[in-house]
Amino acid sequence: MPLTIREMPAQERPREKLASLGASALSDSELIAILLRTGVPGANAVEVARELLARYQSLGGLARCTVQELAKIKGVGFAKAVQLAAAFGLGARLARESLSKSKIDAPELVYDLLAHEMRALHRESLRAILLDTRYHLLRVEEIAVGSMNESIAHPREIFRPAIIYSAFAVIVVHNHPSGDPSPSEADHRLTRRLAEAAQLLQINLLDHIIIGAPHEKRAPYFSFKEAGVL
């Protein structure tokens, strides 16, 4: 029978460990256990957290889950599911806040800004990152939500927020829920239409970026600018 959290030595309990050593000293499962607080008969909170990570294969996979999905899991329930969702949401907002005053002009920075949130989506979302003259973030606007396989938006809808908020430059971003950021022919067509519309509107289209998932053999994103299309 595994030890309960209370039966562990004080220095090994997740909360006490975080308080004395900081969050960086804890494993993912220990951090999740702090949010769960309690386990189930035969498994403490750390073990329940390990099972969650094993089931969804990564933090990113776990972050994709809705509150309703998490609430059905033994040892989680509605209240803990809400807490987990809130923690993932705060992580995404913190990542955005830390980059809000930086110059955003490279695809890896866009990935850092939006990947945490967009990789958790089950459907494609197309967004416009609006930038000022120093390429600092003004705001991020969601333009359209598509099916699992495509996101449909007319260039006028994509550039409308740029006109409304007087953006100097725009970066268009969408995700591939499959995790593979390789562009489809539809993605190429949309990029060509966006480039033509941006030229007519005299708006700087810096890039069109597709967000995927980390992979050992390829980048987790595709940049049309890096590919030489823009």
Beta strands, then each sheet from edge to edge (+ up, - down):
strand 1: 125-131
strand 2: 137-145
strand 3: 169-175
strand 4: 204-211
strand 5: 221-223
sheet 1: 2+ 1- 3+ 4+ 5-
end
